[in-house]
Amino acid sequence: MSISARYRELVAETENLQRRLSREQDEGLVRFANRLSRAVVTLAELREGVGEIPQMHLERELTPVLLRAHNQIDRVRVELEEQAADWAGRLWNLQQTIYRLLNDL
C-alpha cells in the first residue's frame, strides 16, 4: 500500500475514533474527543494533497504533520489511561500506526 493511501487511512481511522469517542455518554470522554479533534484537523490538512507530493518530498512534508498529530494524540491518551483504559489502548494503536508510517518515510 502506498504512503499516501496509508496516510488517508490513518486520517480516516483518527476521525472514526474521534467520532466514536464523542458519542460516549460520559462528559469527560466527550471532552477528550474534542481534544482529539485537534489531531484530526492536523492530519486532515494533507489528506487531499498527499498524493500530489513527489516521493522525494514525502518525508519532509509528512514528518512534521505526523509528529504534531502524534503528540496531540499522546496527550489525550496519557490522560485517558486513568479514566478509560480501553480508549487509551485504541489511541495507542493509532500512535503505532503513525510510528510505522514515519519509519517507512
Secondary structure, DSSP 8 states (H G I E B T S, - for coil): --HHHHHHHHHHHHHHHHHHHHT-S-HHHHHHHHHHHHHHHHHHTTTTTGGGS-GGGHHHHHHHHHHHHHHHHHHHHHHHHHH-HHHHHHHHHHHHHHHHHHHH-
